Amino acid sequence: MISAPMIEQYLHHLALSEAKGVALATELIKKHLARYAFSSLNAMAGQPLSLQTDALFERLVVNQQGGYCFEHNKIAYLALEHLGFEVRSVLARVMLNGKPTNPRTHRMNVLELDGETYLVDVGFGNKTPRGLLNINQSSCNIGQDNYQITRNGDVVTVVLHESNQPPLTLYEVELYDVVEADFEVAHFYSHQHPDAIFVNNLVVSLITASHRYLIRNQQFLVWDAAGQLITDKSIDSVDELTQLVHEVFLLQPPKTVLEKVFYDKKVQPK
């Protein structure tokens, strides 16, 4: 069930301006990334995570527990649709490890606007683009990040070029029509399978206009707007983890979740 009041509450929290079109969609992306953190905490704790709309908004927006792509990008889809945009959700292969055989385990959105086609992503962790990616162009600049975009039929490959870093292929986006059941299957694997990345690795990120903040297992890292690493410190206690999660990432997960993640020793240095 789509709950308009919950969507309106979410949009109220973002405090969007009266912008229209591309400017409004971009503003939604930036404000979402700066307020609602990406997090694998619940997946690591073994909790079943319903994608039903009311449960989803309750978990991420009301209770501030964070989430990953299947949660964040469904909220973005519902909000953009509520605002009157022509938008649909698609699946993508995450390509950060360079393996072309990776499963389709990333949900994101496709926005059609003024004759252009854009990718909308608010759930790719620390590498989430801060704005729209126009897939009708071969490259797209967002701040100091450059994205190379290659389209081969209904498959779009996105490569990130950062200063002083080798090119990094983010994902292969498949523009085929999918249904909610497809997302449910990929979501179930991603947060319940014993070998799934987010079941075994702590990833928490928040992206503001000036910084990218990341917890990766037992490390806390911060990059500035130029992409320079300015903080790299270890997390040595559950109290440190709790303080970071609350104060930097604006999350309020149950204490039992934080303790389980830390003391079960699933959080291991890499």
Steps between C-alpha positions, in 0.01 A plus 500: 500500500629846408463736794479860376527646854828315557640623169394853587665467842822391330486794256428736790814376677703574188366858493510518121487837329252602232739389226365304204623232262869411506572746781234344725612140432863598567404674823314191618804282431741729685277551802416131526869404496581756771215392732435127455810285538579186307542218752545123513442485877160332478621254237795401719268457796300245300174692508237434229451835327156549351474710185132570561461876477378573852765278660769651280419862588459410865845340510700755301318831541326479836738276696818611319648152473663542159489256214646402166406526131177299504372726778640841409428484130144375553437803721652727233283334234181550700590861582585593141182336376302688766656825374374424149820376334502223240715246682550124519731266686760270341764248604875530456812289541746647750840500328732633773692171503518489119320165465254489206324199657374694803126458563250783457487618861471877472172689475497847347266724302463633147349846455362628167492878486489755217617247242796383709550178697669513841616247757395580856687325779488578872617158622849410379688562820806721499519513120143623445494784243386833649266569210334381181692300239384578145536176306445676167846651541839331498619681810350686793667727757363522853717729709857378462395150395480400134288208387559323169176354366485229234170371366478172312134439420320468833818473709665813638849485652607776739869561572614748764810714442632663818808716543815295554306172487478231229165476316244303699206324335203546731227299335338361190141620501245290315212712370262206456159514666492325836230445761506524879539122526838530323616747763369280781710206378821704470427673832450168678836372378677826586393511865437133586748283310794402724753596232345837409732798533277702733436202725875475563629857477407816687450789260353830618528817290367851487569749221477875543591779258845527657589152630453126458490312831548124517517219753652193336518218752732633773614814317351850497597703194423851376571659160472869422329653195818460294508127572795520739498258793516714814407248773590133537462359850413167656181432696610317813183470708125476471481838672709658224283334237185620675624859524593511132174343387297749706697821456652475152258274315182622673377146560312360799526120469407291803787450745463124460574531127821696560614254767424198285692643203801590711525212746413219262833592339342523159663841476852406402789713375560475125 
